[in-house]
Amino acid sequence: MENFRKVRTSEEEMPLPFPDLPPDVVEMKVKEGSKIRNLMNFAMAQMELKGRRQIVFSGCGRAVTKTITCVEIMKRKLGGLHQVTKVRYKTVLEVWENQDPPPDGPAQNLTVHKNVPSICILLSRDPLDPNQTGYQPPEPRHEAGEDTSGSSSKGLKRPLPPPCEELLPKKLQVQVSDSPRGSGTTAGQLD
């Protein structure tokens, strides 16, 4: 493969895995090189300014993590969104061209079919069927004055106990020497 160079990549087009979506639903196709700021600006404008009720984020391969990040940002900013997540595989075609073709023949191309993981996440202001696979209800909203330090009712974090003296590291320990040669004290560090 050292003499080959990737010249083209194309994804298999697949319909969205959500039945009963309105025909004008916005699909945010997240790519590996997409900027989260640009994606979020467009998605937030669609949901807030244009009053959309649903939006779909999709990404495959290395873009899956970025897709999930966008969804989590959206849920935190808007709040009250129902979510359905579908995971599947998508076929990606890569065309590789030989950089060192034989002198008497045409350039040779290789076509590689890859199955890569793909994710589609539907966010909706309207309630969705809680019995379908991949459903997540909206997170409860925090009232004014509540502690919003990041702990939710599902995963409460226990506060750290106050430090005990036995657990604190000892910096220096002074030892008195019984030998007449030394000055009587030596300092050593214990860990």
PEGI-V923977 format. One record per residue. N is the residue number from 0. RES is the residue in one small letter. PHI is phi in whole degrees, 0 to 359 (NA if undefined). Layout:
N:RES:PHI + N:RES:PHI
//
This chain:
0:m:NA + 1:e:292 + 2:n:268 + 3:f:252 + 4:r:229 + 5:k:288 + 6:v:250 + 7:r:203 + 8:t:228 + 9:s:220 + 10:e:260 + 11:e:289 + 12:e:280 + 13:m:231 + 14:p:291 + 15:l:294 + 16:p:277 + 17:f:246 + 18:p:285 + 19:d:64 + 20:l:278 + 21:p:295 + 22:p:296 + 23:d:261 + 24:v:297 + 25:v:276 + 26:e:250 + 27:m:267 + 28:k:271 + 29:v:274 + 30:k:249 + 31:e:301 + 32:g:267 + 33:s:295 + 34:k:268 + 35:i:301 + 36:r:301 + 37:n:293 + 38:l:300 + 39:m:292 + 40:n:300 + 41:f:293 + 42:a:296 + 43:m:295 + 44:a:297 + 45:q:296 + 46:m:281 + 47:e:269 + 48:l:280 + 49:k:268 + 50:g:70 + 51:r:295 + 52:r:265 + 53:q:220 + 54:i:211 + 55:v:240 + 56:f:252 + 57:s:221 + 58:g:198 + 59:c:222 + 60:g:64 + 61:r:288 + 62:a:273 + 63:v:299 + 64:t:298 + 65:k:294 + 66:t:298 + 67:i:296 + 68:t:300 + 69:c:299 + 70:v:297 + 71:e:294 + 72:i:297 + 73:m:298 + 74:k:297 + 75:r:288 + 76:k:286 + 77:l:269 + 78:g:69 + 79:g:73 + 80:l:265 + 81:h:277 + 82:q:225 + 83:v:230 + 84:t:246 + 85:k:235 + 86:v:247 + 87:r:205 + 88:y:249 + 89:k:233 + 90:t:268 + 91:v:246 + 92:l:257 + 93:e:243 + 94:v:252 + 95:w:246 + 96:e:250 + 97:n:287 + 98:q:279 + 99:d:233 + 100:p:290 + 101:p:296 + 102:p:295 + 103:d:260 + 104:g:231 + 105:p:285 + 106:a:296 + 107:q:263 + 108:n:243 + 109:l:246 + 110:t:245 + 111:v:247 + 112:h:260 + 113:k:241 + 114:n:260 + 115:v:241 + 116:p:293 + 117:s:222 + 118:i:225 + 119:c:232 + 120:i:232 + 121:l:262 + 122:l:248 + 123:s:220 + 124:r:285 + 125:d:274 + 126:p:300 + 127:l:246 + 128:d:293 + 129:p:288 + 130:n:271 + 131:q:280 + 132:t:297 + 133:g:91 + 134:y:282 + 135:q:228 + 136:p:286 + 137:p:296 + 138:e:285 + 139:p:296 + 140:r:280 + 141:h:269 + 142:e:278 + 143:a:298 + 144:g:93 + 145:e:283 + 146:d:283 + 147:t:247 + 148:s:281 + 149:g:103 + 150:s:267 + 151:s:253 + 152:s:292 + 153:k:284 + 154:g:231 + 155:l:292 + 156:k:264 + 157:r:282 + 158:p:291 + 159:l:291 + 160:p:289 + 161:p:295 + 162:p:294 + 163:c:260 + 164:e:297 + 165:e:294 + 166:l:272 + 167:l:287 + 168:p:292 + 169:k:272 + 170:k:282 + 171:l:225 + 172:q:232 + 173:v:265 + 174:q:245 + 175:v:262 + 176:s:271 + 177:d:273 + 178:s:280 + 179:p:285 + 180:r:286 + 181:g:277 + 182:s:281 + 183:g:110 + 184:t:226 + 185:t:226 + 186:a:251 + 187:g:224 + 188:q:255 + 189:l:252 + 190:d:239
//
